[in-house]
Amino acid sequence: MKITVLCVGKIKEKFYVQAIDEFRKRLSRYCSLQILEAADEKTPEGASEILLEQIREKEGSRLLAMLPEDSYVIALAIDGKNPDSIELAEHIQSLACRGRSHLTFIIGGSVGLSRQVLACADEKLSFSRMTFPHQLMRVILLEQIYRSFRIIRHEPYHK
């Protein structure tokens, strides 16, 4: 299976980079992982909703330009489906059984995803109703994908 993580912004914090590298290494046993980063926009403090929408649209255009054509697209959004780890693993396995061998997960920037990106997604996925930094969300997503493959293969994982 091929997994693409399409996200806004570069990771600057060393501890996030180390965690991402660790999960990239662990996932190499289960899938081909590609992480693509679209440039982010500077968001001024106290930006108006109009400016925030413009930022989402600019970042969204960049994301859409990088979107692999042959993939099943899952956008991370607070109003998406909220499965537990076993349900996520079963869903990934079900997609693979239906011939979806390339999954693309999209993580927005600090102001979220544009309407255009959300509209092109095959589905939306939420990890919580809480808000997380998009850099941390990348680590959480990779950990859950790794956990999903462990569950699918009936390998031990921490509960």
Rosetta constraint file for C-alpha pairs under 8 A:
AtomPair CA 1 CA 30 HARMONIC 7.46 0.50
AtomPair CA 1 CA 31 HARMONIC 4.98 0.50
AtomPair CA 1 CA 32 HARMONIC 6.36 0.50
AtomPair CA 1 CA 96 HARMONIC 7.53 0.50
AtomPair CA 1 CA 101 HARMONIC 4.90 0.50
AtomPair CA 1 CA 102 HARMONIC 6.01 0.50
AtomPair CA 1 CA 103 HARMONIC 7.98 0.50
AtomPair CA 2 CA 31 HARMONIC 5.52 0.50
AtomPair CA 2 CA 32 HARMONIC 4.66 0.50
AtomPair CA 2 CA 33 HARMONIC 6.08 0.50
AtomPair CA 2 CA 34 HARMONIC 7.92 0.50
AtomPair CA 2 CA 101 HARMONIC 6.09 0.50
AtomPair CA 2 CA 102 HARMONIC 4.61 0.50
AtomPair CA 2 CA 103 HARMONIC 6.38 0.50
AtomPair CA 3 CA 31 HARMONIC 6.73 0.50
AtomPair CA 3 CA 32 HARMONIC 6.05 0.50
AtomPair CA 3 CA 33 HARMONIC 4.88 0.50
AtomPair CA 3 CA 34 HARMONIC 6.31 0.50
AtomPair CA 3 CA 102 HARMONIC 5.78 0.50
AtomPair CA 3 CA 103 HARMONIC 4.99 0.50
AtomPair CA 3 CA 104 HARMONIC 5.86 0.50
AtomPair CA 3 CA 105 HARMONIC 7.72 0.50
AtomPair CA 4 CA 33 HARMONIC 5.83 0.50
AtomPair CA 4 CA 34 HARMONIC 4.71 0.50
AtomPair CA 4 CA 35 HARMONIC 5.74 0.50
AtomPair CA 4 CA 36 HARMONIC 7.30 0.50
AtomPair CA 4 CA 102 HARMONIC 7.53 0.50
AtomPair CA 4 CA 103 HARMONIC 6.20 0.50
AtomPair CA 4 CA 104 HARMONIC 4.54 0.50
AtomPair CA 4 CA 105 HARMONIC 6.27 0.50
AtomPair CA 5 CA 33 HARMONIC 7.71 0.50
AtomPair CA 5 CA 34 HARMONIC 6.25 0.50
AtomPair CA 5 CA 35 HARMONIC 4.72 0.50
AtomPair CA 5 CA 36 HARMONIC 6.19 0.50
AtomPair CA 5 CA 104 HARMONIC 5.70 0.50
AtomPair CA 5 CA 105 HARMONIC 4.89 0.50
AtomPair CA 5 CA 106 HARMONIC 5.99 0.50
AtomPair CA 5 CA 107 HARMONIC 7.51 0.50
AtomPair CA 6 CA 35 HARMONIC 5.98 0.50
AtomPair CA 6 CA 36 HARMONIC 4.85 0.50
AtomPair CA 6 CA 37 HARMONIC 6.05 0.50
AtomPair CA 6 CA 38 HARMONIC 7.53 0.50
AtomPair CA 6 CA 63 HARMONIC 7.01 0.50
AtomPair CA 6 CA 66 HARMONIC 7.82 0.50
AtomPair CA 6 CA 67 HARMONIC 7.49 0.50
AtomPair CA 6 CA 104 HARMONIC 6.83 0.50
AtomPair CA 6 CA 105 HARMONIC 6.06 0.50
AtomPair CA 6 CA 106 HARMONIC 4.76 0.50
AtomPair CA 6 CA 107 HARMONIC 6.29 0.50
AtomPair CA 7 CA 35 HARMONIC 7.63 0.50
AtomPair CA 7 CA 36 HARMONIC 6.29 0.50
AtomPair CA 7 CA 37 HARMONIC 5.04 0.50
AtomPair CA 7 CA 38 HARMONIC 6.10 0.50
AtomPair CA 7 CA 63 HARMONIC 7.34 0.50
AtomPair CA 7 CA 106 HARMONIC 5.67 0.50
AtomPair CA 7 CA 107 HARMONIC 4.64 0.50
AtomPair CA 7 CA 108 HARMONIC 5.86 0.50
AtomPair CA 7 CA 109 HARMONIC 7.24 0.50
AtomPair CA 8 CA 37 HARMONIC 5.49 0.50
AtomPair CA 8 CA 38 HARMONIC 4.74 0.50
AtomPair CA 8 CA 39 HARMONIC 5.94 0.50
AtomPair CA 8 CA 40 HARMONIC 5.55 0.50
AtomPair CA 8 CA 59 HARMONIC 7.01 0.50
AtomPair CA 8 CA 63 HARMONIC 7.52 0.50
AtomPair CA 8 CA 107 HARMONIC 6.63 0.50
AtomPair CA 8 CA 108 HARMONIC 5.49 0.50
AtomPair CA 8 CA 109 HARMONIC 4.91 0.50
AtomPair CA 9 CA 37 HARMONIC 5.84 0.50
AtomPair CA 9 CA 38 HARMONIC 5.84 0.50
AtomPair CA 9 CA 39 HARMONIC 5.19 0.50
AtomPair CA 9 CA 40 HARMONIC 4.85 0.50
AtomPair CA 9 CA 109 HARMONIC 6.69 0.50
AtomPair CA 10 CA 37 HARMONIC 6.39 0.50
AtomPair CA 10 CA 38 HARMONIC 7.98 0.50
AtomPair CA 10 CA 39 HARMONIC 7.47 0.50
AtomPair CA 11 CA 16 HARMONIC 6.93 0.50
AtomPair CA 11 CA 17 HARMONIC 6.48 0.50
AtomPair CA 11 CA 135 HARMONIC 6.27 0.50
AtomPair CA 12 CA 16 HARMONIC 7.78 0.50
AtomPair CA 12 CA 17 HARMONIC 7.42 0.50
AtomPair CA 13 CA 17 HARMONIC 6.47 0.50
AtomPair CA 14 CA 18 HARMONIC 6.14 0.50
AtomPair CA 15 CA 19 HARMONIC 6.26 0.50
AtomPair CA 16 CA 20 HARMONIC 6.10 0.50
AtomPair CA 16 CA 135 HARMONIC 7.09 0.50
AtomPair CA 16 CA 136 HARMONIC 6.94 0.50
AtomPair CA 16 CA 139 HARMONIC 6.97 0.50
AtomPair CA 17 CA 21 HARMONIC 6.06 0.50
AtomPair CA 18 CA 22 HARMONIC 6.17 0.50
AtomPair CA 19 CA 23 HARMONIC 6.36 0.50
AtomPair CA 19 CA 139 HARMONIC 6.47 0.50
AtomPair CA 20 CA 24 HARMONIC 6.01 0.50
AtomPair CA 20 CA 138 HARMONIC 7.52 0.50
AtomPair CA 20 CA 139 HARMONIC 5.69 0.50
AtomPair CA 20 CA 142 HARMONIC 7.27 0.50
AtomPair CA 21 CA 25 HARMONIC 6.17 0.50
AtomPair CA 22 CA 26 HARMONIC 6.29 0.50
AtomPair CA 23 CA 27 HARMONIC 5.87 0.50
AtomPair CA 23 CA 139 HARMONIC 7.87 0.50
AtomPair CA 23 CA 142 HARMONIC 6.17 0.50
AtomPair CA 23 CA 143 HARMONIC 6.46 0.50
AtomPair CA 23 CA 146 HARMONIC 7.12 0.50
AtomPair CA 24 CA 28 HARMONIC 6.28 0.50
AtomPair CA 24 CA 33 HARMONIC 6.97 0.50
AtomPair CA 24 CA 142 HARMONIC 7.67 0.50
AtomPair CA 25 CA 29 HARMONIC 7.85 0.50
AtomPair CA 26 CA 146 HARMONIC 7.19 0.50
AtomPair CA 27 CA 31 HARMONIC 6.05 0.50
AtomPair CA 27 CA 32 HARMONIC 7.71 0.50
AtomPair CA 27 CA 33 HARMONIC 7.25 0.50
AtomPair CA 27 CA 146 HARMONIC 5.83 0.50
AtomPair CA 28 CA 32 HARMONIC 6.22 0.50
AtomPair CA 28 CA 33 HARMONIC 7.06 0.50
AtomPair CA 30 CA 149 HARMONIC 6.68 0.50
AtomPair CA 36 CA 66 HARMONIC 7.74 0.50
AtomPair CA 38 CA 59 HARMONIC 7.11 0.50
AtomPair CA 38 CA 62 HARMONIC 5.90 0.50
AtomPair CA 38 CA 63 HARMONIC 6.00 0.50
AtomPair CA 38 CA 66 HARMONIC 7.84 0.50
AtomPair CA 39 CA 59 HARMONIC 7.01 0.50
AtomPair CA 39 CA 62 HARMONIC 7.39 0.50
AtomPair CA 40 CA 59 HARMONIC 6.13 0.50
AtomPair CA 40 CA 109 HARMONIC 6.75 0.50
AtomPair CA 41 CA 55 HARMONIC 6.25 0.50
AtomPair CA 41 CA 58 HARMONIC 7.73 0.50
AtomPair CA 41 CA 59 HARMONIC 6.95 0.50
AtomPair CA 43 CA 47 HARMONIC 6.86 0.50
AtomPair CA 43 CA 52 HARMONIC 7.55 0.50
AtomPair CA 43 CA 55 HARMONIC 7.57 0.50
AtomPair CA 47 CA 51 HARMONIC 6.07 0.50
AtomPair CA 47 CA 52 HARMONIC 6.45 0.50
AtomPair CA 48 CA 52 HARMONIC 6.24 0.50
AtomPair CA 49 CA 53 HARMONIC 6.09 0.50
AtomPair CA 50 CA 54 HARMONIC 6.32 0.50
AtomPair CA 51 CA 55 HARMONIC 6.21 0.50
AtomPair CA 52 CA 56 HARMONIC 6.21 0.50
AtomPair CA 52 CA 111 HARMONIC 6.67 0.50
AtomPair CA 53 CA 57 HARMONIC 6.12 0.50
AtomPair CA 53 CA 114 HARMONIC 7.28 0.50
AtomPair CA 54 CA 58 HARMONIC 6.22 0.50
AtomPair CA 55 CA 59 HARMONIC 6.15 0.50
AtomPair CA 55 CA 111 HARMONIC 7.71 0.50
AtomPair CA 56 CA 60 HARMONIC 5.70 0.50
AtomPair CA 56 CA 111 HARMONIC 6.63 0.50
AtomPair CA 56 CA 112 HARMONIC 6.59 0.50
AtomPair CA 56 CA 113 HARMONIC 5.76 0.50
AtomPair CA 56 CA 114 HARMONIC 4.79 0.50
AtomPair CA 57 CA 61 HARMONIC 6.03 0.50
AtomPair CA 57 CA 113 HARMONIC 7.98 0.50
AtomPair CA 57 CA 114 HARMONIC 5.36 0.50
AtomPair CA 57 CA 115 HARMONIC 7.85 0.50
AtomPair CA 57 CA 116 HARMONIC 7.67 0.50
AtomPair CA 58 CA 62 HARMONIC 6.55 0.50
AtomPair CA 59 CA 63 HARMONIC 6.29 0.50
AtomPair CA 59 CA 109 HARMONIC 7.73 0.50
AtomPair CA 59 CA 113 HARMONIC 7.86 0.50
AtomPair CA 59 CA 114 HARMONIC 7.71 0.50
AtomPair CA 60 CA 64 HARMONIC 6.08 0.50
AtomPair CA 60 CA 113 HARMONIC 6.44 0.50
AtomPair CA 60 CA 114 HARMONIC 5.40 0.50
AtomPair CA 60 CA 116 HARMONIC 6.94 0.50
AtomPair CA 60 CA 117 HARMONIC 5.89 0.50
AtomPair CA 61 CA 65 HARMONIC 6.20 0.50
AtomPair CA 62 CA 66 HARMONIC 6.55 0.50
AtomPair CA 63 CA 67 HARMONIC 6.23 0.50
AtomPair CA 63 CA 117 HARMONIC 7.60 0.50
AtomPair CA 64 CA 117 HARMONIC 6.69 0.50
AtomPair CA 67 CA 104 HARMONIC 7.89 0.50
AtomPair CA 68 CA 104 HARMONIC 7.63 0.50
AtomPair CA 70 CA 102 HARMONIC 6.95 0.50
AtomPair CA 71 CA 100 HARMONIC 7.22 0.50
AtomPair CA 71 CA 101 HARMONIC 7.62 0.50
AtomPair CA 71 CA 102 HARMONIC 4.75 0.50
AtomPair CA 71 CA 103 HARMONIC 5.23 0.50
AtomPair CA 71 CA 104 HARMONIC 5.98 0.50
AtomPair CA 72 CA 100 HARMONIC 6.49 0.50
AtomPair CA 72 CA 102 HARMONIC 6.24 0.50
AtomPair CA 72 CA 103 HARMONIC 4.82 0.50
AtomPair CA 72 CA 104 HARMONIC 5.96 0.50
AtomPair CA 72 CA 121 HARMONIC 7.84 0.50
AtomPair CA 72 CA 122 HARMONIC 6.39 0.50
AtomPair CA 73 CA 103 HARMONIC 6.09 0.50
AtomPair CA 73 CA 104 HARMONIC 4.83 0.50
AtomPair CA 73 CA 105 HARMONIC 6.06 0.50
AtomPair CA 73 CA 106 HARMONIC 7.43 0.50
AtomPair CA 73 CA 120 HARMONIC 7.69 0.50
AtomPair CA 73 CA 121 HARMONIC 4.91 0.50
AtomPair CA 73 CA 122 HARMONIC 5.17 0.50
AtomPair CA 73 CA 123 HARMONIC 6.73 0.50
AtomPair CA 74 CA 103 HARMONIC 7.37 0.50
AtomPair CA 74 CA 104 HARMONIC 6.02 0.50
AtomPair CA 74 CA 105 HARMONIC 4.77 0.50
AtomPair CA 74 CA 106 HARMONIC 6.26 0.50
AtomPair CA 74 CA 121 HARMONIC 5.66 0.50
AtomPair CA 74 CA 122 HARMONIC 6.01 0.50
AtomPair CA 74 CA 123 HARMONIC 5.09 0.50
AtomPair CA 74 CA 124 HARMONIC 5.47 0.50
AtomPair CA 74 CA 125 HARMONIC 6.50 0.50
AtomPair CA 75 CA 105 HARMONIC 5.68 0.50
AtomPair CA 75 CA 106 HARMONIC 4.67 0.50
AtomPair CA 75 CA 107 HARMONIC 6.58 0.50
AtomPair CA 75 CA 117 HARMONIC 7.76 0.50
AtomPair CA 75 CA 118 HARMONIC 6.46 0.50
AtomPair CA 75 CA 121 HARMONIC 5.90 0.50
AtomPair CA 75 CA 122 HARMONIC 7.96 0.50
AtomPair CA 75 CA 123 HARMONIC 6.43 0.50
AtomPair CA 75 CA 124 HARMONIC 4.76 0.50
AtomPair CA 75 CA 125 HARMONIC 6.08 0.50
AtomPair CA 76 CA 80 HARMONIC 7.07 0.50
AtomPair CA 76 CA 105 HARMONIC 6.98 0.50
AtomPair CA 76 CA 106 HARMONIC 5.93 0.50
AtomPair CA 76 CA 107 HARMONIC 5.58 0.50
AtomPair CA 76 CA 108 HARMONIC 7.50 0.50
AtomPair CA 76 CA 124 HARMONIC 5.70 0.50
AtomPair CA 76 CA 125 HARMONIC 4.84 0.50
AtomPair CA 76 CA 126 HARMONIC 5.70 0.50
AtomPair CA 76 CA 127 HARMONIC 7.95 0.50
AtomPair CA 77 CA 112 HARMONIC 7.88 0.50
AtomPair CA 77 CA 113 HARMONIC 7.75 0.50
AtomPair CA 77 CA 124 HARMONIC 5.87 0.50
AtomPair CA 77 CA 125 HARMONIC 5.80 0.50
AtomPair CA 77 CA 126 HARMONIC 5.36 0.50
AtomPair CA 78 CA 125 HARMONIC 7.45 0.50
AtomPair CA 78 CA 126 HARMONIC 5.07 0.50
AtomPair CA 78 CA 127 HARMONIC 7.47 0.50
AtomPair CA 78 CA 128 HARMONIC 6.69 0.50
AtomPair CA 78 CA 129 HARMONIC 5.62 0.50
AtomPair CA 78 CA 130 HARMONIC 7.68 0.50
AtomPair CA 78 CA 131 HARMONIC 7.81 0.50
AtomPair CA 79 CA 124 HARMONIC 7.39 0.50
AtomPair CA 79 CA 125 HARMONIC 7.58 0.50
AtomPair CA 79 CA 126 HARMONIC 6.40 0.50
AtomPair CA 79 CA 129 HARMONIC 7.56 0.50
AtomPair CA 80 CA 123 HARMONIC 7.52 0.50
AtomPair CA 80 CA 124 HARMONIC 4.34 0.50
AtomPair CA 80 CA 125 HARMONIC 4.27 0.50
AtomPair CA 80 CA 126 HARMONIC 4.71 0.50
AtomPair CA 81 CA 124 HARMONIC 6.20 0.50
AtomPair CA 81 CA 125 HARMONIC 4.84 0.50
AtomPair CA 81 CA 126 HARMONIC 5.54 0.50
AtomPair CA 82 CA 125 HARMONIC 6.24 0.50
AtomPair CA 82 CA 126 HARMONIC 4.94 0.50
AtomPair CA 82 CA 127 HARMONIC 5.83 0.50
AtomPair CA 82 CA 128 HARMONIC 6.83 0.50
AtomPair CA 83 CA 87 HARMONIC 5.45 0.50
AtomPair CA 83 CA 88 HARMONIC 5.78 0.50
AtomPair CA 83 CA 126 HARMONIC 7.78 0.50
AtomPair CA 83 CA 127 HARMONIC 7.59 0.50
AtomPair CA 84 CA 88 HARMONIC 6.21 0.50
AtomPair CA 85 CA 89 HARMONIC 6.22 0.50
AtomPair CA 85 CA 144 HARMONIC 6.86 0.50
AtomPair CA 85 CA 147 HARMONIC 7.34 0.50
AtomPair CA 85 CA 148 HARMONIC 6.66 0.50
AtomPair CA 86 CA 90 HARMONIC 6.18 0.50
AtomPair CA 86 CA 148 HARMONIC 7.00 0.50
AtomPair CA 86 CA 151 HARMONIC 6.98 0.50
AtomPair CA 87 CA 91 HARMONIC 6.07 0.50
AtomPair CA 88 CA 92 HARMONIC 6.19 0.50
AtomPair CA 88 CA 148 HARMONIC 6.59 0.50
AtomPair CA 89 CA 93 HARMONIC 6.15 0.50
AtomPair CA 89 CA 145 HARMONIC 7.73 0.50
AtomPair CA 89 CA 147 HARMONIC 7.70 0.50
AtomPair CA 89 CA 148 HARMONIC 4.17 0.50
AtomPair CA 89 CA 149 HARMONIC 6.71 0.50
AtomPair CA 89 CA 151 HARMONIC 6.41 0.50
AtomPair CA 89 CA 152 HARMONIC 6.16 0.50
AtomPair CA 90 CA 94 HARMONIC 5.99 0.50
AtomPair CA 90 CA 148 HARMONIC 7.83 0.50
AtomPair CA 90 CA 152 HARMONIC 7.18 0.50
AtomPair CA 91 CA 95 HARMONIC 6.15 0.50
AtomPair CA 92 CA 96 HARMONIC 6.29 0.50
AtomPair CA 92 CA 148 HARMONIC 7.55 0.50
AtomPair CA 93 CA 97 HARMONIC 6.19 0.50
AtomPair CA 93 CA 152 HARMONIC 6.88 0.50
AtomPair CA 94 CA 98 HARMONIC 6.25 0.50
AtomPair CA 95 CA 99 HARMONIC 6.54 0.50
AtomPair CA 95 CA 100 HARMONIC 5.16 0.50
AtomPair CA 95 CA 101 HARMONIC 7.50 0.50
AtomPair CA 96 CA 100 HARMONIC 4.79 0.50
AtomPair CA 96 CA 101 HARMONIC 5.33 0.50
AtomPair CA 107 CA 112 HARMONIC 7.96 0.50
AtomPair CA 107 CA 113 HARMONIC 7.61 0.50
AtomPair CA 107 CA 134 HARMONIC 6.87 0.50
AtomPair CA 107 CA 137 HARMONIC 7.62 0.50
AtomPair CA 107 CA 138 HARMONIC 7.36 0.50
AtomPair CA 108 CA 112 HARMONIC 4.75 0.50
AtomPair CA 108 CA 113 HARMONIC 4.84 0.50
AtomPair CA 108 CA 134 HARMONIC 6.86 0.50
AtomPair CA 109 CA 113 HARMONIC 7.01 0.50
AtomPair CA 109 CA 134 HARMONIC 5.98 0.50
AtomPair CA 110 CA 133 HARMONIC 6.94 0.50
AtomPair CA 110 CA 134 HARMONIC 6.26 0.50
AtomPair CA 113 CA 117 HARMONIC 6.34 0.50
AtomPair CA 113 CA 118 HARMONIC 6.72 0.50
AtomPair CA 114 CA 118 HARMONIC 6.40 0.50
AtomPair CA 115 CA 119 HARMONIC 5.96 0.50
AtomPair CA 116 CA 120 HARMONIC 6.35 0.50
AtomPair CA 117 CA 121 HARMONIC 6.47 0.50
AtomPair CA 118 CA 124 HARMONIC 7.55 0.50
AtomPair CA 132 CA 136 HARMONIC 6.63 0.50
AtomPair CA 132 CA 137 HARMONIC 6.26 0.50
AtomPair CA 133 CA 137 HARMONIC 6.25 0.50
AtomPair CA 134 CA 138 HARMONIC 6.46 0.50
AtomPair CA 135 CA 139 HARMONIC 7.10 0.50
AtomPair CA 136 CA 140 HARMONIC 6.31 0.50
AtomPair CA 137 CA 141 HARMONIC 5.92 0.50
AtomPair CA 138 CA 142 HARMONIC 6.24 0.50
AtomPair CA 139 CA 143 HARMONIC 6.16 0.50
AtomPair CA 140 CA 144 HARMONIC 6.22 0.50
AtomPair CA 141 CA 145 HARMONIC 6.18 0.50
AtomPair CA 142 CA 146 HARMONIC 6.09 0.50
AtomPair CA 143 CA 147 HARMONIC 6.06 0.50
AtomPair CA 144 CA 148 HARMONIC 5.97 0.50
AtomPair CA 145 CA 149 HARMONIC 6.42 0.50
AtomPair CA 146 CA 150 HARMONIC 6.40 0.50
AtomPair CA 147 CA 151 HARMONIC 6.19 0.50
AtomPair CA 147 CA 157 HARMONIC 6.79 0.50
AtomPair CA 148 CA 152 HARMONIC 6.08 0.50
AtomPair CA 149 CA 153 HARMONIC 6.14 0.50
AtomPair CA 150 CA 154 HARMONIC 6.10 0.50
AtomPair CA 150 CA 155 HARMONIC 4.95 0.50
AtomPair CA 150 CA 156 HARMONIC 6.71 0.50
AtomPair CA 150 CA 157 HARMONIC 6.58 0.50
AtomPair CA 151 CA 155 HARMONIC 5.98 0.50
AtomPair CA 151 CA 156 HARMONIC 7.40 0.50
AtomPair CA 151 CA 157 HARMONIC 7.29 0.50
